[in-house]
Amino acid sequence: MAMRAGTEEEPLPCGAEISGVALVHPYFLGDGRVASEENDPAMAENVVTMWRVVCPGTTGVDDPWINPLAAGAPAMDALACGRVLVCLAEKDVASDRGRAYGEGLRASGWPGEVEVLEVSGQGHCFHLVDFACADAVAQDDAIARFVNL
């Protein structure tokens, strides 16, 4: 939504503004395997298959809808907010692509603030499986601080 708001000619209705974006274990794909996808190759392939089933009309795993770093994706410096929090889990097959998103955003010339929080030893959406574990509470606290700024 923030990317679209930054690339549309018309401003958001009623003077609305997006102050920040929190991406929690973002689901980005791309052509060519990255190291974190080797954490669970079967899961990585299932994610690609799911994308192709859910969005068959796209150009595949390098479509800008699923790969914001792909050729033809909107310029990242157009992101219509001032802050981004990217939450990652070390054992998540998507963690390297999430990290690359944060790095790409920083390198784009976008003037906002990027924070990347990576939880060690955890997998994708661990906080939904054991929401009371210390890592989930710490991640939730970071999200709460981000939202309440």
N, C-alpha and C positions, 0 to 999 in steps of 0.2 A: 504494500500500500504506500509506504514512504517513497519507494522508487518511482511508482507511478505518479504520485503527487508531485514529484520533482521533475517529471518529464512532460506532464500535461501542460497545455497552454493556459487553461483555466485554473484559477486558484481553487482550493478546497472551499466548499460552500460555507456560508455564514461566518467567514473569517477563521475557520478552524485551522489549527496548526498541529503538526506532529512534533512533539518535543524529543522523542527518542524511540528507539526500536530495540527490543530484547529478543534475541534469537536463542532459543533453548534447544540444544542438540539439533542444529539445523540440518536439513536433508537436502544437500546439494550433490549433484552428480557431474560427470564429465567423462570424456573419452580417455581411455588409458587408465590403468589401475594405479592407485596411489598406495603408499605403505600401510595406512590404517585399514584399508580394505582387505589386507592380508590377515587381519585379526580374526576374520570369519569370512572366508571367500564365499561360502554358500549364502550367507546373509547378504553380502555385497551383491551377489548375482540376483537374489530375490528382490532386492530394492530396485535394481534396474528393470527386472521383469514387471514389478508392480507399477513403475513409472510408465512403461510402455502400454500396460493395460489401462491404467487410469487416464492417461493423456495420449491416446493413439494418434491424434492429429498434429502432434509436435514433430520437430525434426530429430528427436532422439535425446540422448543424454547430454548433448551439447546445446540443447535449446536454451535460450536465455531464461525461460521460466524455471529451469532447474539448475542452470549453471550461470550464475551472474558474472562469471569471468570469461564466458565464451565470446567468440567473435560475434558481433552483431548485438550483444547485450547493451542495454542502456548504459551510458557513461556513469560510473559509480560516483563521480563527484557531483552528480545531480541529486543525490539522496536528500530528501526533504525533511531532515531533522538535524539536530545538533549533537546527538549522542547515540552510540550503539553499544550494546552489551551482547557479546557472543559467548554462550555457555557451552562448553565441550566436555566430553567424558573420554578419558584416555583410551579405553577399549572399544569405543564406538567406531564402527566402520566408516562413519562420516566425519570423524574428527579432523583429519588432515584437510579435507575440503572446507570445513568450517574455519579452520585456522587460516587457510589460504584466502578465504573471504575477508577476514579481518586485515590481513596483510595487504590484500588488493585494495581495500577501502583506504587504508593509510597511504598507500602509494599513489592513489588516484588524484590526489590534490584536494580531496574533500576536506573542508575546513573543520569538521566536527571531531569529537573525541571518541575513540574506540577503546573498549575494554574487553579483553579476552580472559575468561575464567575457565581454566581446565581442571577438572577433578581427576586425580590420579586413581588408577585401579578400578574404575567403574566403567560400565557399558552404557549403551544408548538407553535413555529414559530410566535410568536406575532409580531416580527419585519418585517414579510412579510405582515401582515394585516395592520399595522399602522407604516410604516417605518420612519415617522417623529416624533413619540412620543419620549419623553425624554429617556425612557428606551431603545428604539431601537437605538437611537443615542449613548447612553453610551455604549451599547454592541458593536456597530459598531466601536466606538473609541477604545475599548479594543482589538478588533480583528485587527484593523489597527496597533496599537502599537505592537502587537504580531508579525504580518507579517513583519513590518518594522525594527525589531531589527536586 
